[in-house]
Amino acid sequence: MTTDKIHTRIWREEPEPDNAFATRAAYCRGYDVYGEMLGQARWVEMLYLLFREEAPTAARADLLEALAVALANPGPRDASVHAAMCGGVCGSTAASS
């Protein structure tokens, strides 16, 4: 059995000296996750960093956060979702599809 190593620029971890399964340091695109990002970076900033290989500007992060809220699933309050749920509950398969 051969073991191949996977190399990536996205994520890098450094193990603890006494435990190879415990992470001493983690880096996302070169940024120290525990030292620089944890508790300071927003979720959209992390997502942008993963895809674009650079941190977003404040304006881009604000735009992405507003977009994420706008695109969020409205759930059962949306009329089409409510109609499909009612059709499914009442047994009308034609109405729920």
A tleap script that builds the chain and sets N, CA, C and O, in Angstrom:
source leaprc.protein.ff14SB
mol = sequence {
  NMET THR THR ASP LYS ILE HIE THR ARG ILE
  TRP ARG GLU GLU PRO GLU PRO ASP ASN ALA
  PHE ALA THR ARG ALA ALA TYR CYS ARG GLY
  TYR ASP VAL TYR GLY GLU MET LEU GLY GLN
  ALA ARG TRP VAL GLU MET LEU TYR LEU LEU
  PHE ARG GLU GLU ALA PRO THR ALA ALA ARG
  ALA ASP LEU LEU GLU ALA LEU ALA VAL ALA
  LEU ALA ASN PRO GLY PRO ARG ASP ALA SER
  VAL HIE ALA ALA MET CYS GLY GLY VAL CYS
  GLY SER THR ALA ALA SER CSER
}
set mol.1.N position { 0.844 -1.178 0.000 }
set mol.1.CA position { 0.000 0.000 0.000 }
set mol.1.C position { 0.888 1.240 0.000 }
set mol.1.O position { 1.798 1.360 0.820 }
set mol.2.N position { 0.626 2.135 -0.900 }
set mol.2.CA position { 1.391 3.378 -0.952 }
set mol.2.C position { 0.577 4.501 -0.334 }
set mol.2.O position { -0.651 4.525 -0.411 }
set mol.3.N position { 1.278 5.403 0.264 }
set mol.3.CA position { 0.605 6.578 0.831 }
set mol.3.C position { 1.093 7.804 0.088 }
set mol.3.O position { 2.280 8.131 0.104 }
set mol.4.N position { 0.169 8.466 -0.554 }
set mol.4.CA position { 0.486 9.677 -1.294 }
set mol.4.C position { 0.214 10.885 -0.417 }
set mol.4.O position { -0.763 10.917 0.330 }
set mol.5.N position { 1.071 11.860 -0.513 }
set mol.5.CA position { 0.860 13.109 0.209 }
set mol.5.C position { 0.164 14.098 -0.707 }
set mol.5.O position { 0.466 14.193 -1.897 }
set mol.6.N position { -0.762 14.821 -0.134 }
set mol.6.CA position { -1.478 15.844 -0.881 }
set mol.6.C position { -0.943 17.199 -0.451 }
set mol.6.O position { -0.882 17.502 0.740 }
set mol.7.N position { -0.560 18.001 -1.415 }
set mol.7.CA position { -0.053 19.336 -1.132 }
set mol.7.C position { -1.046 20.368 -1.647 }
set mol.7.O position { -1.585 20.232 -2.745 }
set mol.8.N position { -1.280 21.396 -0.846 }
set mol.8.CA position { -2.214 22.445 -1.224 }
set mol.8.C position { -1.734 23.787 -0.684 }
set mol.8.O position { -1.043 23.852 0.333 }
set mol.9.N position { -2.110 24.848 -1.378 }
set mol.9.CA position { -1.805 26.196 -0.888 }
set mol.9.C position { -2.953 26.738 -0.041 }
set mol.9.O position { -2.832 27.803 0.564 }
set mol.10.N position { -4.060 26.010 0.001 }
set mol.10.CA position { -5.238 26.496 0.712 }
set mol.10.C position { -5.067 26.380 2.222 }
set mol.10.O position { -5.317 27.344 2.946 }
set mol.11.N position { -4.651 25.229 2.700 }
set mol.11.CA position { -4.615 24.972 4.139 }
set mol.11.C position { -3.324 24.257 4.503 }
set mol.11.O position { -2.898 23.331 3.813 }
set mol.12.N position { -2.706 24.693 5.592 }
set mol.12.CA position { -1.486 24.036 6.080 }
set mol.12.C position { -1.565 23.956 7.595 }
set mol.12.O position { -1.932 24.926 8.258 }
set mol.13.N position { -1.222 22.807 8.133 }
set mol.13.CA position { -1.217 22.614 9.582 }
set mol.13.C position { 0.158 22.179 10.051 }
set mol.13.O position { 0.879 21.467 9.351 }
set mol.14.N position { 0.503 22.620 11.243 }
set mol.14.CA position { 1.722 22.173 11.904 }
set mol.14.C position { 1.304 21.389 13.139 }
set mol.14.O position { 0.574 21.912 13.981 }
set mol.15.N position { 1.757 20.134 13.264 }
set mol.15.CA position { 1.340 19.328 14.408 }
set mol.15.C position { 2.101 19.698 15.682 }
set mol.15.O position { 3.167 20.312 15.641 }
set mol.16.N position { 1.521 19.307 16.798 }
set mol.16.CA position { 2.211 19.447 18.083 }
set mol.16.C position { 3.430 18.532 18.067 }
set mol.16.O position { 3.394 17.480 17.429 }
set mol.17.N position { 4.511 18.906 18.756 }
set mol.17.CA position { 5.721 18.073 18.736 }
set mol.17.C position { 5.506 16.668 19.302 }
set mol.17.O position { 6.130 15.711 18.845 }
set mol.18.N position { 4.630 16.548 20.287 }
set mol.18.CA position { 4.430 15.252 20.937 }
set mol.18.C position { 3.188 14.500 20.454 }
set mol.18.O position { 2.949 13.371 20.882 }
set mol.19.N position { 2.392 15.115 19.563 }
set mol.19.CA position { 1.171 14.476 19.087 }
set mol.19.C position { 0.916 14.915 17.644 }
set mol.19.O position { 0.565 16.067 17.389 }
set mol.20.N position { 1.094 13.999 16.724 }
set mol.20.CA position { 0.942 14.329 15.303 }
set mol.20.C position { -0.503 14.612 14.907 }
set mol.20.O position { -0.757 15.153 13.831 }
set mol.21.N position { -1.455 14.247 15.775 }
set mol.21.CA position { -2.869 14.446 15.454 }
set mol.21.C position { -3.437 15.733 16.041 }
set mol.21.O position { -4.581 16.085 15.752 }
set mol.22.N position { -2.673 16.430 16.848 }
set mol.22.CA position { -3.104 17.708 17.425 }
set mol.22.C position { -2.430 18.848 16.658 }
set mol.22.O position { -1.231 18.803 16.387 }
set mol.23.N position { -3.204 19.847 16.322 }
set mol.23.CA position { -2.690 20.960 15.523 }
set mol.23.C position { -2.128 22.058 16.416 }
set mol.23.O position { -2.833 22.593 17.272 }
set mol.24.N position { -0.876 22.386 16.216 }
set mol.24.CA position { -0.238 23.489 16.937 }
set mol.24.C position { -0.539 24.809 16.251 }
set mol.24.O position { -0.795 25.813 16.915 }
set mol.25.N position { -0.509 24.811 14.930 }
set mol.25.CA position { -0.789 26.019 14.151 }
set mol.25.C position { -1.484 25.617 12.856 }
set mol.25.O position { -1.170 24.585 12.262 }
set mol.26.N position { -2.429 26.443 12.428 }
set mol.26.CA position { -3.140 26.207 11.173 }
set mol.26.C position { -3.116 27.492 10.357 }
set mol.26.O position { -3.310 28.585 10.890 }
set mol.27.N position { -2.877 27.348 9.070 }
set mol.27.CA position { -2.781 28.497 8.177 }
set mol.27.C position { -3.731 28.320 6.994 }
set mol.27.O position { -3.744 27.274 6.345 }
set mol.28.N position { -4.511 29.336 6.728 }
set mol.28.CA position { -5.404 29.364 5.571 }
set mol.28.C position { -4.863 30.417 4.611 }
set mol.28.O position { -4.884 31.612 4.907 }
set mol.29.N position { -4.382 29.961 3.465 }
set mol.29.CA position { -3.783 30.858 2.468 }
set mol.29.C position { -2.668 31.715 3.062 }
set mol.29.O position { -2.454 32.852 2.639 }
set mol.30.N position { -1.962 31.163 4.042 }
set mol.30.CA position { -0.853 31.874 4.655 }
set mol.30.C position { -1.212 32.669 5.895 }
set mol.30.O position { -0.319 33.128 6.606 }
set mol.31.N position { -2.499 32.844 6.174 }
set mol.31.CA position { -2.930 33.585 7.365 }
set mol.31.C position { -3.034 32.627 8.552 }
set mol.31.O position { -3.585 31.534 8.426 }
set mol.32.N position { -2.510 33.034 9.685 }
set mol.32.CA position { -2.559 32.226 10.900 }
set mol.32.C position { -3.996 32.199 11.426 }
set mol.32.O position { -4.504 33.209 11.912 }
set mol.33.N position { -4.640 31.045 11.325 }
set mol.33.CA position { -6.049 30.926 11.704 }
set mol.33.C position { -6.234 31.188 13.194 }
set mol.33.O position { -7.137 31.929 13.583 }
set mol.34.N position { -5.391 30.589 14.030 }
set mol.34.CA position { -5.546 30.739 15.478 }
set mol.34.C position { -5.063 32.099 15.972 }
set mol.34.O position { -5.654 32.665 16.892 }
set mol.35.N position { -4.009 32.627 15.379 }
set mol.35.CA position { -3.426 33.875 15.862 }
set mol.35.C position { -4.015 35.136 15.255 }
set mol.35.O position { -4.165 36.145 15.945 }
set mol.36.N position { -4.356 35.089 13.950 }
set mol.36.CA position { -4.821 36.293 13.253 }
set mol.36.C position { -6.321 36.315 12.967 }
set mol.36.O position { -6.929 37.385 12.927 }
set mol.37.N position { -6.915 35.151 12.770 }
set mol.37.CA position { -8.289 35.132 12.269 }
set mol.37.C position { -9.344 34.790 13.310 }
set mol.37.O position { -10.426 35.377 13.310 }
set mol.38.N position { -9.047 33.859 14.186 }
set mol.38.CA position { -10.040 33.386 15.147 }
set mol.38.C position { -10.515 34.518 16.043 }
set mol.38.O position { -9.721 35.150 16.739 }
set mol.39.N position { -11.805 34.763 16.018 }
set mol.39.CA position { -12.387 35.829 16.822 }
set mol.39.C position { -12.316 37.206 16.192 }
set mol.39.O position { -12.854 38.166 16.745 }
set mol.40.N position { -11.661 37.320 15.044 }
set mol.40.CA position { -11.527 38.620 14.386 }
set mol.40.C position { -12.110 38.628 12.979 }
set mol.40.O position { -12.686 39.630 12.557 }
set mol.41.N position { -11.971 37.538 12.254 }
set mol.41.CA position { -12.456 37.479 10.873 }
set mol.41.C position { -13.915 37.040 10.846 }
set mol.41.O position { -14.342 36.199 11.638 }
set mol.42.N position { -14.659 37.619 9.931 }
set mol.42.CA position { -16.050 37.211 9.734 }
set mol.42.C position { -16.098 35.989 8.809 }
set mol.42.O position { -15.135 35.682 8.106 }
set mol.43.N position { -17.225 35.314 8.829 }
set mol.43.CA position { -17.386 34.112 8.026 }
set mol.43.C position { -17.208 34.422 6.541 }
set mol.43.O position { -16.560 33.657 5.827 }
set mol.44.N position { -17.768 35.519 6.074 }
set mol.44.CA position { -17.649 35.863 4.651 }
set mol.44.C position { -16.201 36.189 4.283 }
set mol.44.O position { -15.789 35.958 3.146 }
set mol.45.N position { -15.438 36.714 5.214 }
set mol.45.CA position { -14.018 36.986 4.947 }
set mol.45.C position { -13.253 35.678 4.779 }
set mol.45.O position { -12.383 35.570 3.915 }
set mol.46.N position { -13.574 34.693 5.596 }
set mol.46.CA position { -12.930 33.381 5.491 }
set mol.46.C position { -13.313 32.713 4.171 }
set mol.46.O position { -12.463 32.128 3.499 }
set mol.47.N position { -14.572 32.798 3.807 }
set mol.47.CA position { -15.039 32.209 2.555 }
set mol.47.C position { -14.356 32.870 1.351 }
set mol.47.O position { -13.920 32.180 0.429 }
set mol.48.N position { -14.264 34.190 1.359 }
set mol.48.CA position { -13.602 34.925 0.283 }
set mol.48.C position { -12.125 34.519 0.200 }
set mol.48.O position { -11.589 34.316 -0.890 }
set mol.49.N position { -11.493 34.405 1.337 }
set mol.49.CA position { -10.082 34.018 1.383 }
set mol.49.C position { -9.872 32.622 0.800 }
set mol.49.O position { -8.902 32.393 0.078 }
set mol.50.N position { -10.759 31.704 1.103 }
set mol.50.CA position { -10.638 30.346 0.579 }
set mol.50.C position { -10.722 30.310 -0.945 }
set mol.50.O position { -9.989 29.562 -1.591 }
set mol.51.N position { -11.609 31.114 -1.516 }
set mol.51.CA position { -11.823 31.075 -2.959 }
set mol.51.C position { -10.910 32.006 -3.752 }
set mol.51.O position { -10.522 31.674 -4.872 }
set mol.52.N position { -10.563 33.148 -3.201 }
set mol.52.CA position { -9.827 34.155 -3.966 }
set mol.52.C position { -8.338 34.248 -3.635 }
set mol.52.O position { -7.609 34.962 -4.322 }
set mol.53.N position { -7.875 33.560 -2.622 }
set mol.53.CA position { -6.465 33.554 -2.220 }
set mol.53.C position { -5.984 34.881 -1.656 }
set mol.53.O position { -4.779 35.102 -1.544 }
set mol.54.N position { -6.898 35.758 -1.303 }
set mol.54.CA position { -6.540 37.032 -0.684 }
set mol.54.C position { -7.687 37.468 0.218 }
set mol.54.O position { -8.836 37.077 0.014 }
set mol.55.N position { -7.367 38.267 1.199 }
set mol.55.CA position { -8.403 38.779 2.098 }
set mol.55.C position { -9.225 39.839 1.367 }
set mol.55.O position { -8.679 40.607 0.575 }
set mol.56.N position { -10.530 39.887 1.626 }
set mol.56.CA position { -11.355 40.894 0.953 }
set mol.56.C position { -11.167 42.271 1.568 }
set mol.56.O position { -10.761 42.397 2.724 }
set mol.57.N position { -11.463 43.291 0.795 }
set mol.57.CA position { -11.486 44.644 1.349 }
set mol.57.C position { -12.712 44.748 2.254 }
set mol.57.O position { -13.599 43.896 2.198 }
set mol.58.N position { -12.765 45.775 3.074 }
set mol.58.CA position { -13.908 45.959 3.973 }
set mol.58.C position { -15.201 46.117 3.180 }
set mol.58.O position { -16.242 45.594 3.578 }
set mol.59.N position { -15.141 46.831 2.066 }
set mol.59.CA position { -16.337 47.036 1.237 }
set mol.59.C position { -16.823 45.721 0.633 }
set mol.59.O position { -18.027 45.472 0.587 }
set mol.60.N position { -15.901 44.880 0.170 }
set mol.60.CA position { -16.293 43.588 -0.398 }
set mol.60.C position { -16.873 42.670 0.667 }
set mol.60.O position { -17.847 41.962 0.414 }
set mol.61.N position { -16.286 42.676 1.844 }
set mol.61.CA position { -16.809 41.845 2.934 }
set mol.61.C position { -18.216 42.283 3.321 }
set mol.61.O position { -19.086 41.444 3.553 }
set mol.62.N position { -18.442 43.586 3.392 }
set mol.62.CA position { -19.782 44.099 3.703 }
set mol.62.C position { -20.783 43.698 2.621 }
set mol.62.O position { -21.908 43.304 2.928 }
set mol.63.N position { -20.374 43.799 1.356 }
set mol.63.CA position { -21.245 43.425 0.251 }
set mol.63.C position { -21.584 41.937 0.302 }
set mol.63.O position { -22.741 41.558 0.121 }
set mol.64.N position { -20.588 41.096 0.546 }
set mol.64.CA position { -20.831 39.659 0.624 }
set mol.64.C position { -21.754 39.303 1.782 }
set mol.64.O position { -22.607 38.425 1.653 }
set mol.65.N position { -21.589 39.975 2.901 }
set mol.65.CA position { -22.449 39.707 4.050 }
set mol.65.C position { -23.892 40.107 3.749 }
set mol.65.O position { -24.822 39.379 4.098 }
set mol.66.N position { -24.084 41.250 3.110 }
set mol.66.CA position { -25.434 41.678 2.731 }
set mol.66.C position { -26.037 40.718 1.708 }
set mol.66.O position { -27.228 40.413 1.768 }
set mol.67.N position { -25.224 40.247 0.779 }
set mol.67.CA position { -25.690 39.302 -0.225 }
set mol.67.C position { -26.092 37.973 0.413 }
set mol.67.O position { -27.102 37.383 0.032 }
set mol.68.N position { -25.313 37.506 1.371 }
set mol.68.CA position { -25.641 36.254 2.063 }
set mol.68.C position { -26.975 36.352 2.781 }
set mol.68.O position { -27.753 35.399 2.773 }
set mol.69.N position { -27.246 37.483 3.395 }
set mol.69.CA position { -28.526 37.682 4.080 }
set mol.69.C position { -29.656 37.743 3.060 }
set mol.69.O position { -30.720 37.163 3.278 }
set mol.70.N position { -29.437 38.438 1.957 }
set mol.70.CA position { -30.481 38.584 0.937 }
set mol.70.C position { -30.817 37.256 0.265 }
set mol.70.O position { -31.965 37.030 -0.115 }
set mol.71.N position { -29.829 36.379 0.116 }
set mol.71.CA position { -30.048 35.103 -0.560 }
set mol.71.C position { -30.468 33.980 0.381 }
set mol.71.O position { -30.703 32.856 -0.063 }
set mol.72.N position { -30.563 34.269 1.659 }
set mol.72.CA position { -30.940 33.240 2.628 }
set mol.72.C position { -32.328 32.698 2.302 }
set mol.72.O position { -33.203 33.435 1.847 }
set mol.73.N position { -32.515 31.415 2.536 }
set mol.73.CA position { -33.797 30.770 2.277 }
set mol.73.C position { -34.863 31.359 3.190 }
set mol.73.O position { -34.691 31.362 4.409 }
set mol.74.N position { -35.964 31.860 2.624 }
set mol.74.CA position { -37.003 32.452 3.459 }
set mol.74.C position { -37.782 31.429 4.268 }
set mol.74.O position { -38.523 31.807 5.176 }
set mol.75.N position { -37.638 30.157 3.968 }
set mol.75.CA position { -38.325 29.133 4.737 }
set mol.75.C position { -39.805 29.053 4.413 }
set mol.75.O position { -40.232 29.480 3.340 }
set mol.76.N position { -40.593 28.508 5.334 }
set mol.76.CA position { -42.006 28.260 5.042 }
set mol.76.C position { -42.855 29.520 4.905 }
set mol.76.O position { -44.023 29.412 4.532 }
set mol.77.N position { -42.333 30.689 5.184 }
set mol.77.CA position { -43.121 31.915 5.044 }
set mol.77.C position { -43.262 32.342 3.587 }
set mol.77.O position { -44.192 33.070 3.240 }
set mol.78.N position { -42.348 31.897 2.739 }
set mol.78.CA position { -42.457 32.211 1.321 }
set mol.78.C position { -43.685 31.497 0.763 }
set mol.78.O position { -43.928 30.337 1.097 }
set mol.79.N position { -44.452 32.170 -0.074 }
set mol.79.CA position { -45.726 31.624 -0.562 }
set mol.79.C position { -45.558 30.306 -1.316 }
set mol.79.O position { -46.363 29.392 -1.141 }
set mol.80.N position { -44.526 30.196 -2.149 }
set mol.80.CA position { -44.349 28.965 -2.920 }
set mol.80.C position { -43.986 27.790 -2.021 }
set mol.80.O position { -44.457 26.674 -2.240 }
set mol.81.N position { -43.155 28.032 -1.015 }
set mol.81.CA position { -42.789 26.969 -0.079 }
set mol.81.C position { -44.005 26.561 0.739 }
set mol.81.O position { -44.231 25.371 0.962 }
set mol.82.N position { -44.785 27.529 1.185 }
set mol.82.CA position { -45.981 27.247 1.974 }
set mol.82.C position { -46.985 26.423 1.159 }
set mol.82.O position { -47.581 25.480 1.679 }
set mol.83.N position { -47.170 26.775 -0.106 }
set mol.83.CA position { -48.101 26.037 -0.962 }
set mol.83.C position { -47.641 24.598 -1.158 }
set mol.83.O position { -48.456 23.678 -1.097 }
set mol.84.N position { -46.359 24.392 -1.390 }
set mol.84.CA position { -45.835 23.042 -1.575 }
set mol.84.C position { -45.969 22.223 -0.301 }
set mol.84.O position { -46.305 21.040 -0.357 }
set mol.85.N position { -45.709 22.843 0.856 }
set mol.85.CA position { -45.848 22.129 2.128 }
set mol.85.C position { -47.305 21.740 2.371 }
set mol.85.O position { -47.583 20.617 2.790 }
set mol.86.N position { -48.228 22.653 2.114 }
set mol.86.CA position { -49.652 22.356 2.312 }
set mol.86.C position { -50.106 21.244 1.372 }
set mol.86.O position { -50.858 20.357 1.776 }
set mol.87.N position { -49.652 21.290 0.121 }
set mol.87.CA position { -50.005 20.244 -0.830 }
set mol.87.C position { -49.459 18.897 -0.417 }
set mol.87.O position { -50.136 17.880 -0.566 }
set mol.88.N position { -48.248 18.874 0.099 }
set mol.88.CA position { -47.643 17.623 0.543 }
set mol.88.C position { -48.315 17.057 1.777 }
set mol.88.O position { -48.511 15.846 1.873 }
set mol.89.N position { -48.670 17.910 2.718 }
set mol.89.CA position { -49.310 17.475 3.957 }
set mol.89.C position { -50.713 16.951 3.683 }
set mol.89.O position { -51.142 15.973 4.297 }
set mol.90.N position { -51.424 17.588 2.774 }
set mol.90.CA position { -52.810 17.202 2.484 }
set mol.90.C position { -52.899 16.017 1.535 }
set mol.90.O position { -53.993 15.511 1.286 }
set mol.91.N position { -51.784 15.569 1.007 }
set mol.91.CA position { -51.790 14.389 0.156 }
set mol.91.C position { -51.929 14.665 -1.323 }
set mol.91.O position { -52.084 13.726 -2.103 }
set mol.92.N position { -51.880 15.888 -1.729 }
set mol.92.CA position { -51.987 16.230 -3.141 }
set mol.92.C position { -50.588 16.274 -3.739 }
set mol.92.O position { -49.905 17.296 -3.667 }
set mol.93.N position { -50.170 15.166 -4.326 }
set mol.93.CA position { -48.804 15.110 -4.860 }
set mol.93.C position { -48.612 16.055 -6.035 }
set mol.93.O position { -47.510 16.558 -6.252 }
set mol.94.N position { -49.664 16.299 -6.790 }
set mol.94.CA position { -49.545 17.223 -7.926 }
set mol.94.C position { -49.290 18.642 -7.444 }
set mol.94.O position { -48.556 19.394 -8.086 }
set mol.95.N position { -49.886 19.011 -6.325 }
set mol.95.CA position { -49.710 20.365 -5.796 }
set mol.95.C position { -48.364 20.538 -5.120 }
set mol.95.O position { -47.851 21.654 -5.039 }
set mol.96.N position { -47.781 19.446 -4.633 }
set mol.96.CA position { -46.526 19.571 -3.893 }
set mol.96.C position { -45.305 19.422 -4.775 }
set mol.96.O position { -44.185 19.570 -4.288 }
set mol.97.N position { -45.478 19.136 -6.047 }
set mol.97.CA position { -44.309 18.976 -6.913 }
set mol.97.C position { -44.157 20.135 -7.864 }
set mol.97.O position { -43.222 20.159 -8.665 }
savepdb mol mol.pdb
quit
